[in-house]
Amino acid sequence: MLQKLLLLIATFFNVGKISKAPGTMGTLATIPLWWALWHAGPFLYMTVTILLIPIGAMAAQAYVKHSNTHDAQEIVIDEVVGFLITMVWLPLTWQSLVIGFIVFRFLDIVKPPPIRQLDRTIKGGIGVMIDDIAAGLIGSLLMQFLYSHTNWLGSQIISVAPSTPLF
């Protein structure tokens, strides 16, 4: 029973079994979860995202053992976690969604250093997860930069200095 549940989690409830672009499909399937977690508030968003890391690693390990393949394309729980990390603390706008999606998928597909090194050197369930976690962290940094320095995400943080001194 637990084994079946872990295999379902690894494939994000069989989304990873879609034959065309399973990683992209896994990221797309994460959008409703991102939306729901955003509405639930930052504490729950962060809690679920952090809990999905060890759960995802266990699920990925179960799938690796089941399929006898490292990082099988059907495993998309890593994309789920990476995308949630990329999108943390961003406004709920179509612009942040589209740009965040593109940024994360680019980093996940291209795997620039150090993501590539992590992908090649760490094996097992955590190895499956670690490159997408790194892509999510780098994606989050890029998105936070865009959020605080541009209006590309449809919302701008405005720092207003007081017009009169406080003292």
C-alpha positions in Angstrom: 0.0 0.0 0.0 2.7 2.5 1.0 4.8 1.4 -2.1 1.8 2.2 -4.4 1.3 5.6 -2.7 5.0 6.5 -3.1 4.9 5.5 -6.8 1.8 7.7 -7.3 3.5 10.6 -5.5 6.7 10.1 -7.6 4.6 10.5 -10.8 2.4 13.2 -9.2 -0.6 11.0 -9.5 0.4 9.6 -12.9 1.0 13.0 -14.6 4.6 11.8 -15.2 3.3 8.9 -17.3 2.1 11.4 -20.0 4.4 10.5 -22.9 5.0 14.0 -24.3 7.2 16.2 -22.1 6.4 14.7 -18.7 8.6 17.3 -16.9 6.7 20.1 -18.4 3.4 18.4 -17.8 4.4 17.9 -14.1 5.2 21.6 -13.8 1.8 22.5 -15.4 0.0 20.1 -13.1 1.6 21.9 -10.2 -0.2 25.2 -11.0 -3.4 24.4 -9.1 -1.4 23.3 -6.1 0.6 26.6 -6.3 -2.6 28.6 -6.5 -4.2 26.7 -3.5 -1.0 27.0 -1.4 -0.7 30.7 -2.3 -4.3 31.3 -1.0 -3.6 29.2 2.1 -0.9 31.6 3.2 2.9 31.7 3.4 3.2 29.5 6.5 1.3 26.6 4.9 2.9 27.2 1.5 6.4 26.9 3.0 5.5 24.0 5.3 4.0 21.9 2.4 6.9 22.7 0.1 9.5 21.8 2.8 7.6 18.6 3.6 7.5 17.6 0.0 11.3 17.5 -0.2 11.7 14.3 2.0 8.4 12.9 0.8 9.5 13.4 -2.8 12.9 11.9 -2.2 11.3 8.8 -0.7 8.9 8.6 -3.5 11.6 9.1 -6.1 13.8 6.4 -4.4 10.8 4.0 -4.5 10.4 4.7 -8.2 14.1 4.3 -8.9 14.1 0.9 -7.2 10.8 -0.1 -8.9 12.0 0.9 -12.4 15.7 0.1 -11.9 16.4 3.5 -13.6 18.0 6.6 -12.1 15.8 9.7 -12.6 13.2 8.1 -14.9 11.2 10.7 -16.9 8.0 9.5 -15.2 9.2 10.9 -11.9 7.9 14.5 -11.8 7.6 15.1 -8.0 11.0 16.9 -8.4 9.4 19.3 -10.9 6.5 19.9 -8.4 8.9 20.9 -5.6 11.2 22.9 -7.9 8.4 24.9 -9.3 6.9 25.6 -5.8 10.3 26.8 -4.7 10.6 29.1 -7.7 7.2 30.6 -7.0 7.6 31.2 -3.3 6.7 34.8 -2.1 5.6 36.0 -5.5 2.4 37.8 -6.4 -0.5 35.8 -7.7 -0.5 37.2 -11.3 -0.5 35.7 -14.7 2.8 37.4 -15.3 4.6 35.8 -12.4 3.1 32.4 -13.4 4.3 32.6 -17.0 7.7 34.0 -16.2 8.2 31.6 -13.3 7.2 28.7 -15.4 9.6 29.7 -18.2 12.5 30.4 -15.7 12.0 27.1 -13.9 11.7 25.0 -17.0 14.7 26.7 -18.6 16.9 26.0 -15.6 15.6 22.4 -15.3 16.2 21.6 -18.9 19.5 23.4 -19.5 20.9 22.5 -16.1 23.6 25.3 -15.9 26.3 24.8 -13.3 26.0 24.0 -10.4 22.7 22.2 -11.3 24.4 20.0 -13.8 27.1 18.8 -11.3 24.4 18.0 -8.7 22.4 16.0 -11.2 25.5 14.0 -12.3 27.0 13.3 -8.9 24.2 12.6 -6.4 22.2 9.4 -6.9 19.1 7.9 -5.5 15.9 9.7 -4.5 17.7 12.8 -3.2 19.7 12.8 -6.4 16.5 12.9 -8.4 15.2 15.8 -6.3 18.4 17.9 -5.8 18.8 19.3 -9.3 15.2 20.5 -9.3 15.6 21.9 -5.8 18.7 23.8 -7.0 16.8 25.0 -10.2 14.0 26.1 -7.9 16.3 28.1 -5.6 18.1 29.8 -8.5 14.7 30.4 -10.1 13.4 31.9 -6.9 16.4 34.2 -6.6 15.8 35.4 -10.2 12.1 35.8 -9.7 12.7 37.8 -6.4 15.1 40.0 -8.3 12.4 40.6 -11.0 9.7 41.2 -8.4 11.8 43.8 -6.5 13.4 45.6 -9.4 10.9 45.5 -12.2 7.1 45.6 -12.7 7.3 42.5 -15.0 5.4 40.4 -12.5 2.4 42.6 -12.5 3.0 44.0 -9.1 5.7 46.2 -7.7 7.0 46.6 -4.2 7.1 50.3 -3.5 9.2 51.7 -0.7 7.8 55.0 0.4 9.9 57.2 2.6 8.0 59.3 5.1 7.4 62.8 4.0 8.2 64.3 7.4 10.9 63.1 9.8 9.8 60.9 12.7 12.0 62.8 15.2 
